[in-house]
Amino acid sequence: MKKIINVSLGSSDQDYEFTTKFLDDEFTIQRIGTNGDEAEAWEQLQRLQAKCDVIAVGMVADDYNVGEFRFENQATRKLTQVVTRVPVTTGARLRRLLQCSAIRYAQKELVNYFNNNKVLFLSGMANYDMATLMAEYTPNIKFADPIIHAGIPKFLKSITALELYARGRYSINQFTPFDTEKTNVPSLPTVKKRLIRGAMKDSHVVVGTTAEIRKYGDLESLKDKTLITSAVTDDDMAFFKAAQVNLAIDVTPDLFEQVLGINVLEAMVIGASDIDADELSTADLEDIVKELEIKPRMLHPTGEFRNIRRFAFVIHPLSQEYIRNVTPIPKRFAHTPLMNAVEKAFAHAPPLVYSEVKGIKSPCGAEAEGWLITVGGTPKEMLSHSAEFTYKRLLAAAKMAEKLGAQIMGLGAFTKVVGDAGITVARRSDIPITTGNSYSASGALWAAADAMKRLKLVDTPTNGGKIPAKSMVIGATGSIGSVSARLLAMAFDEVYIAGRNMKTLEKLKQSMLEDTPDAKITCTTDPDEHLGQMDVVVTSTSGAGKKILDITKVKPGCVITDVARPLDLPPSEVAKRPDVLVIESGEIEVPGKLDMRSIKLPDNVVFACMAETIVLALEGRFEVFTIGRNTEWEKVKEIYKMGLKHGMKLAAISGVNGVYTDEDIQRVRDLALEARKTWKG
């Protein structure tokens, strides 16, 4: 039987001794705490080395490398050098290996968990390997080394800055008799704690030892945080629970009847392998970690884990009226030169946060929160400038979203149709971009189908066959229009596709017939000619206020689904036909209790393009999903299924005057039946 003795600077209250089996060997493990007394630890190490096979030294600072510089802790070196008869280890190499392994494990198991998280390292130099790995997932990293070790009220915000700081400290080490790992520059402890607690509160993840976290954190700054630490005790867990810590990732594995420090685990590896500590390679340790399937402890102090994902969504004013709604400009200035000037000024304004978004919770357990970021240009102003003008403002919004911690950003309203419909923005942005067009297309037909059922003017087959009715898509060659046309071709007897270019329409028709060979498809550049025959019309253009169709020619009882933003049919046009149901497609009810500033929709309801961004966030799919003008049918199906999985529902059908009640729909039905008595089409 082999014996491991762990001499720790920690409390003697946590001492233990037990026997266990590890890597086919029997071990006796004994811990001796010295309550922070380095002299006693030195004496214990000198005396006990003759009574064991391997010595582990605990609660001491590790030696480490930062870039090309190596930093050695003199106090730790003094303790380890007294042991000459048997191997001795602080567990530094295995600790670095398990720290990185823990990050990779959480990133995979929790699905892109660290993507663009705001991460605070209490000591970046001591956790350099972890920091460089975390930088692969997020650029939002801060290091508190200058504050804690040098009393300098400044955080480092990149790996490069950390390496430059390490270079400076290394240079000082060559000429100073002081231990630079300790604070030698006078500083105010209260100021230091306030700065670090502020950074903790602003972060999503905090990395440090339990002693560091408890020293600098408090109940307010640690709430809902993810902690990456090691050797979490029952006392630590009680503190984390009181602080409502969301997740504590303990890199120390739970392999035995008692949680052992990584220094002890490395000592056991050395004892079992009969290899000198200096000869045991990192590759050997990696093989053992894989063989034992060592995993970090994922601890939930409050008993419930909140898997929170973050998104941003870009909005903009659709007209001068929208600008007046968020500014103190009196209504009497509407349609005046002043409002024209204000509209132009808003277009040049930098992006700003319009509202925080909270309260979205999937039945699968994931949560989403985020920000609505507004750019100031109305469609009129965007069209009056080059696409690059809008690109720059969207990229500024993306940079703002990245700094806020958003993991994906959606483009709303007219921002998703400007230029190349998101391709350039996605290519230049550091966070994933989606236009939401896939879910908008899905929502369009979802709403139309629901409206038809409630109007009861078209027989719906019960055997799953096609609906015996005619449908039309105006703007069929556009992104959402083309997908809507494909969906209608699968569901309706006949579909008319309308656009400005017959050659492009014929090309779309051939593509649709490949998907649905039995579809009856008619191409037209004059939609008004056929409106009198249509039961369903989907308008999906980027006309920005131009007249798209003659509503007086529409068949009574027709369902018009307006998916364009800005709308293709203004209230003045809709008012001409009370016997026609004009709905604004794309509204989705999100799960949970939505908390955000009003966007002129009912409670818990968002536009489908925004819902796509939310669904991708809930799913942890931080990727460029829908961009460009050719929305893929496969993605329309995929986002629809993901939406159902996360509890998305079709919202109450809305029109230009708000939500349609059952009485409103019955009124349209009654007027339509009456009008059809004399309708000649």
BAZARO-53697 format. One record per residue (C-alpha): y negated, x, z. Coordinates in steps of 0.05 Angstrom, whole numbers, padded with zeros to 5 digits, always signed. Layout:
! residues N
YXZ ...
This chain:
! residues 681
+00000+00000+00000 -00069+00025-00018 -00131+00017+00024 -00203+00005+00003 -00259+00012+00054 -00326-00018+00037 -00383+00013+00077 -00443-00032+00066 -00516-00029+00088 -00510-00104+00096 -00500-00145+00158 -00438-00131+00201 -00432-00206+00212 -00398-00210+00143 -00345-00158+00158 -00273-00174+00139 -00204-00144+00131 -00146-00174+00091 -00088-00156+00046 -00081-00177-00027 -00046-00159-00092 -00085-00133-00152 -00060-00104-00218 +00011-00101-00190 -00010-00061-00128 -00016-00082-00056 -00084-00070-00024 -00115-00074+00044 -00190-00087+00039 -00237-00073+00097 -00312-00082+00101 -00357-00047+00151 -00430-00068+00153 -00482-00022+00183 -00542-00071+00186 -00587-00028+00142 -00576+00036+00182 -00568+00091+00131 -00551+00143+00184 -00494+00101+00211 -00469+00088+00140 -00469+00164+00127 -00429+00176+00190 -00379+00120+00174 -00368+00147+00104 -00356+00218+00129 -00307+00193+00183 -00269+00139+00144 -00256+00175+00078 -00193+00206+00107 -00166+00137+00123 -00167+00104+00054 -00152+00114-00019 -00220+00095-00047 -00289+00085-00015 -00337+00031-00038 -00411+00036-00019 -00447-00031-00017 -00518-00059-00014 -00548+00004-00043 -00591+00015-00105 -00552+00036-00166 -00568+00094-00212 -00587+00068-00280 -00613+00085-00349 -00675+00056-00382 -00677+00077-00455 -00668+00152-00456 -00687+00162-00383 -00638+00164-00324 -00661+00144-00255 -00622+00166-00193 -00633+00137-00124 -00636+00194-00074 -00614+00151-00015 -00553+00126-00053 -00538+00197-00077 -00540+00222-00005 -00488+00170+00017 -00440+00180-00041 -00442+00256-00038 -00415+00257+00033 -00349+00228+00006 -00309+00287-00021 -00236+00272-00005 -00226+00207-00044 -00260+00171-00103 -00325+00135-00086 -00363+00081-00124 -00423+00035-00118 -00394-00010-00173 -00454+00005-00219 -00415+00009-00284 -00372-00052-00272 -00434-00090-00247 -00471-00076-00312 -00410-00097-00352 -00401-00162-00313 -00475-00178-00315 -00475-00176-00391 -00408-00212-00393 -00437-00268-00349 -00496-00278-00397 -00451-00282-00457 -00404-00330-00421 -00461-00378-00400 -00492-00374-00470 -00426-00395-00501 -00400-00445-00450 -00467-00481-00442 -00481-00477-00518 -00541-00433-00534 -00565-00439-00462 -00613-00380-00461 -00645-00392-00530 -00720-00382-00521 -00715-00390-00445 -00772-00361-00404 -00737-00307-00364 -00765-00268-00305 -00732-00202-00284 -00752-00181-00214 -00729-00112-00233 -00723-00098-00307 -00709-00024-00297 -00649-00038-00252 -00624-00091-00301 -00640-00057-00366 -00573-00072-00400 -00580-00145-00382 -00652-00147-00406 -00635-00118-00474 -00579-00169-00482 -00623-00227-00460 -00676-00204-00511 -00625-00222-00566 -00632-00295-00544 -00705-00301-00524 -00770-00262-00533 -00799-00298-00471 -00783-00244-00421 -00825-00218-00362 -00812-00159-00316 -00842-00156-00246 -00830-00080-00237 -00903-00059-00235 -00920-00111-00182 -00860-00098-00137 -00855-00023-00143 -00925+00001-00157 -00970-00055-00131 -01001-00065-00200 -01018-00139-00212 -00988-00141-00282 -00923-00165-00313 -00889-00129-00370 -00873-00176-00428 -00826-00138-00474 -00769-00088-00474 -00817-00038-00507 -00867-00046-00451 -00811-00037-00400 -00789+00028-00434 -00861+00054-00435 -00867+00037-00361 -00801+00073-00348 -00827+00134-00386 -00887+00137-00340 -00846+00130-00277 -00797+00183-00301 -00855+00231-00314 -00882+00218-00244 -00813+00231-00215 -00816+00302-00243 -00878+00319-00202 -00879+00276-00140 -00840+00287-00075 -00839+00212-00063 -00783+00163-00080 -00814+00122-00136 -00762+00067-00125 -00801+00048-00063 -00871+00022-00060 -00918+00081-00049 -00981+00048-00075 -01015+00003-00023 -01013-00070-00043 -01024-00137-00010 -00957-00171+00004 -00988-00240+00001 -01020-00228-00067 -00955-00197-00092 -00914-00257-00070 -00964-00306-00099 -00962-00272-00167 -00886-00270-00169 -00878-00341-00144 -00925-00364-00199 -00883-00329-00251 -00819-00358-00221 -00848-00428-00225 -00866-00418-00298 -00798-00389-00316 -00732-00423-00332 -00688-00365-00310 -00698-00314-00254 -00656-00250-00250 -00650-00210-00186 -00609-00196-00124 -00603-00252-00073 -00645-00211-00026 -00701-00204-00078 -00698-00278-00096 -00702-00300-00024 -00757-00251-00008 -00804-00272-00064 -00781-00344-00080 -00795-00407-00041 -00776-00481-00045 -00828-00497-00097 -00821-00437-00144 -00744-00441-00148 -00737-00516-00162 -00694-00531-00223 -00687-00457-00239 -00626-00419-00264 -00613-00356-00224 -00572-00296-00247 -00551-00256-00186 -00489-00230-00149 -00450-00236-00085 -00478-00305-00066 -00460-00321+00006 -00456-00389+00041 -00523-00374+00072 -00553-00360+00003 -00523-00425-00023 -00555-00464+00033 -00623-00433+00015 -00613-00448-00059 -00594-00520-00043 -00657-00530-00002 -00697-00501-00060 -00661-00548-00109 -00638-00491-00153 -00605-00520-00215 -00554-00465-00230 -00536-00399-00197 -00495-00353-00242 -00460-00305-00196 -00435-00245-00235 -00387-00230-00178 -00320-00262-00196 -00279-00304-00149 -00211-00270-00153 -00188-00267-00081 -00187-00309-00018 -00256-00280-00004 -00312-00264-00052 -00314-00188-00058 -00372-00146-00081 -00367-00114-00149 -00367-00046-00115 -00302-00066-00081 -00272-00093-00146 -00288-00027-00182 -00258+00011-00124 -00194-00030-00131 -00192-00016-00206 -00198+00058-00191 -00143+00054-00138 -00096+00015-00183 -00107+00059-00244 -00099+00126-00208 -00157+00153-00249 -00213+00192-00219 -00277+00151-00215 -00313+00199-00262 -00258+00194-00314 -00253+00118-00315 -00289+00098-00379 -00329+00035-00394 -00276+00018-00447 -00222+00021-00392 -00263-00028-00350 -00274-00074-00409 -00199-00077-00422 -00186-00094-00349 -00240-00149-00349 -00207-00179-00411 -00137-00173-00382 -00157-00208-00318 -00200-00260-00356 -00256-00247-00306 -00311-00300-00308 -00375-00309-00269 -00382-00361-00216 -00423-00420-00242 -00452-00449-00177 -00488-00515-00171 -00526-00514-00105 -00548-00587-00108 -00479-00611-00131 -00506-00633-00199 -00521-00590-00259 -00579-00610-00304 -00567-00582-00373 -00640-00584-00396 -00659-00569-00468 -00730-00562-00494 -00763-00582-00559 -00832-00589-00590 -00854-00640-00641 -00916-00636-00685 -00960-00697-00694 -01028-00707-00726 -01081-00761-00734 -01064-00808-00792 -01136-00831-00800 -01206-00828-00771 -01185-00886-00726 -01132-00842-00693 -01185-00790-00679 -01230-00841-00645 -01171-00862-00601 -01168-00794-00569 -01242-00777-00568 -01303-00811-00536 -01334-00827-00604 -01360-00899-00602 -01331-00950-00651 -01400-00962-00682 -01395-00893-00715 -01334-00913-00755 -01340-00903-00830 -01403-00862-00822 -01421-00791-00844 -01411-00770-00772 -01338-00790-00773 -01328-00754-00839 -01357-00691-00807 -01313-00700-00745 -01251-00709-00789 -01266-00644-00826 -01278-00607-00760 -01213-00633-00730 -01175-00605-00790 -01199-00535-00773 -01184-00541-00698 -01127-00500-00668 -01064-00538-00645 -01062-00566-00575 -01012-00600-00530 -01022-00675-00536 -00969-00693-00484 -00909-00669-00445 -00845-00707-00458 -00795-00718-00401 -00741-00765-00378 -00692-00762-00438 -00621-00760-00412 -00558-00766-00455 -00497-00803-00429 -00461-00737-00442 -00502-00705-00387 -00551-00663-00427 -00626-00673-00417 -00684-00660-00463 -00757-00648-00448 -00812-00621-00491 -00883-00625-00517 -00920-00663-00570 -00965-00613-00605 -01021-00640-00649 -01054-00607-00708 -01120-00638-00726 -01116-00652-00801 -01110-00723-00827 -01070-00733-00891 -01135-00737-00929 -01157-00669-00903 -01088-00637-00914 -01089-00659-00986 -01159-00632-00996 -01137-00562-00976 -01083-00515-01002 -01013-00519-00971 -01026-00451-00938 -01082-00483-00898 -01031-00530-00865 -00977-00476-00861 -01022-00432-00818 -01035-00489-00769 -00961-00507-00765 -00943-00434-00752 -00995-00431-00697 -00962-00494-00668 -00894-00460-00673 -00920-00399-00636 -00949-00444-00582 -00882-00480-00577 -00845-00414-00572 -00889-00391-00514 -00879-00458-00479 -00803-00447-00483 -00786-00497-00537 -00719-00482-00570 -00731-00523-00634 -00792-00555-00666 -00796-00617-00709 -00849-00634-00761 -00876-00704-00759 -00913-00751-00807 -00949-00715-00864 -00936-00644-00839 -00864-00649-00865 -00884-00666-00937 -00940-00615-00947 -00923-00559-00995 -00849-00545-00997 -00832-00594-00941 -00819-00545-00884 -00784-00488-00922 -00841-00438-00915 -00855-00457-00842 -00781-00450-00824 -00778-00382-00858 -00839-00355-00821 -00827-00387-00754 -00790-00352-00697 -00760-00417-00673 -00717-00466-00714 -00753-00521-00753 -00731-00590-00775 -00768-00644-00812 -00726-00702-00785 -00715-00729-00855 -00640-00736-00845 -00648-00784-00786 -00706-00819-00820 -00660-00836-00879 -00607-00860-00831 -00656-00901-00792 -00684-00933-00855 -00618-00965-00874 -00600-00978-00801 -00663-01019-00793 -00656-01054-00860 -00584-01075-00845 -00604-01102-00777 -00663-01140-00807 -00619-01172-00861 -00569-01195-00809 -00624-01228-00768 -00657-01262-00828 -00590-01291-00850 -00613-01299-00923 -00558-01256-00953 -00484-01266-00940 -00454-01205-00907 -00381-01193-00927 -00331-01191-00870 -00279-01150-00908 -00321-01087-00912 -00340-01098-00985 -00408-01088-01016 -00465-01135-00999 -00477-01184-01057 -00550-01168-01064 -00599-01124-01102 -00637-01066-01071 -00690-01017-01094 -00717-00950-01071 -00789-00933-01091 -00799-00858-01087 -00725-00848-01099 -00730-00776-01122 -00762-00755-01057 -00725-00725-00997 -00713-00789-00957 -00715-00833-01018 -00656-00799-01052 -00612-00804-00991 -00632-00877-00981 -00613-00891-01053 -00544-00860-01042 -00533-00902-00980 -00555-00967-01015 -00509-00952-01074 -00450-00950-01026 -00470-01015-00991 -00502-01061-01044 -00478-01091-01110 -00537-01063-01147 -00590-01010-01133 -00654-00996-01172 -00684-00927-01165 -00758-00922-01180 -00802-00862-01191 -00853-00831-01238 -00807-00788-01281 -00749-00820-01319 -00715-00754-01332 -00712-00739-01258 -00688-00809-01242 -00631-00803-01293 -00611-00737-01261 -00609-00771-01193 -00568-00828-01222 -00515-00781-01248 -00510-00747-01181 -00504-00814-01145 -00448-00836-01192 -00409-00774-01173 -00410-00798-01101 -00401-00873-01117 -00370-00881-01186 -00369-00957-01184 -00443-00963-01166 -00490-01005-01210 -00553-00963-01216 -00616-00978-01256 -00673-00928-01265 -00745-00952-01272 -00815-00924-01273 -00844-00994-01264 -00818-01022-01198 -00864-01083-01200 -00825-01109-01260 -00762-01118-01218 -00791-01135-01149 -00778-01209-01158 -00703-01198-01158 -00697-01151-01098 -00667-01170-01030 -00682-01102-01000 -00736-01051-01018 -00743-00982-00987 -00810-00947-00999 -00809-00873-00989 -00868-00840-01023 -00922-00791-01004 -00976-00833-01035 -01023-00825-00975 -01057-00893-00983 -01047-00904-01057 -01020-00972-01079 -00945-00966-01087 -00923-01037-01105 -00952-01106-01118 -00929-01145-01057 -00947-01211-01090 -00888-01201-01137 -00837-01190-01081 -00781-01242-01073 -00790-01288-01012 -00746-01265-00954 -00742-01194-00981 -00736-01139-00929 -00783-01082-00944 -00769-01019-00904 -00829-00973-00905 -00807-00903-00886 -00869-00867-00912 -00918-00834-00864 -00974-00853-00874 -00947-00922-00890 -00942-00944-00962 -00962-01016-00943 -01025-01024-00901 -01035-01085-00857 -01081-01118-00909 -01024-01118-00960 -00971-01141-00911 -01016-01200-00890 -01012-01227-00961 -00938-01244-00954 -00918-01276-00888 -00853-01297-00921 -00831-01224-00929 -00806-01180-00873 -00840-01112-00876 -00812-01064-00825 -00833-00993-00807 -00767-00957-00808 -00751-00896-00767 -00758-00921-00696 -00703-00901-00648 -00693-00918-00575 -00677-00855-00535 -00631-00853-00474 -00661-00846-00405 -00732-00864-00383 -00781-00833-00432 -00845-00806-00400 -00900-00785-00448 -00969-00804-00473 -00971-00864-00519 -00957-00855-00594 -00967-00929-00607 -00893-00948-00601 -00856-00990-00549 -00829-00958-00486 -00771-00909-00497 -00781-00911-00572 -00797-00853-00619 -00799-00843-00694 -00733-00823-00725 -00759-00754-00746 -00776-00740-00673 -00708-00769-00652 -00674-00718-00698 -00708-00662-00661 -00687-00692-00594 -00615-00702-00616 -00610-00630-00639 -00639-00607-00573 -00589-00649-00533 -00532-00621-00575 -00556-00549-00566 -00560-00543-00642 -00620-00497-00645 -00620-00487-00720 -00659-00503-00783 -00627-00571-00797 -00668-00611-00848 -00721-00578-00891 -00742-00584-00964 -00742-00644-01009 -00667-00650-01020 -00639-00681-00957 -00564-00672-00954 -00520-00733-00948 -00472-00695-00902 -00529-00681-00853 -00550-00754-00854 -00480-00773-00831 -00477-00716-00781 -00542-00731-00746 -00525-00806-00744 -00460-00790-00708 -00494-00741-00661 -00546-00793-00645 -00493-00845-00626 -00458-00792-00583 -00522-00780-00544 -00539-00854-00535 -00591-00864-00590 -00601-00937-00610 -00639-00973-00664 -00703-00997-00631 -00731-01067-00637 -00754-01078-00708 -00828-01065-00715 -00880-01081-00767 -00953-01063-00777 -00971-01111-00720 -00919-01087-00671 -00849-01109-00651 -00818-01169-00686 -00792-01221-00637 -00736-01269-00654 -00789-01323-00664 -00826-01278-00713 -00764-01267-00754 -00747-01341-00753 -00817-01356-00778 -00808-01307-00837 -00741-01340-00852 -00770-01410-00852 -00829-01390-00897 -00782-01353-00944 -00735-01413-00952 -00794-01458-00966 -00825-01409-01016 -00758-01401-01053 -00760-01475-01072 -00815-01459-01122 -00803-01385-01132 -00794-01364-01205 -00784-01290-01195 
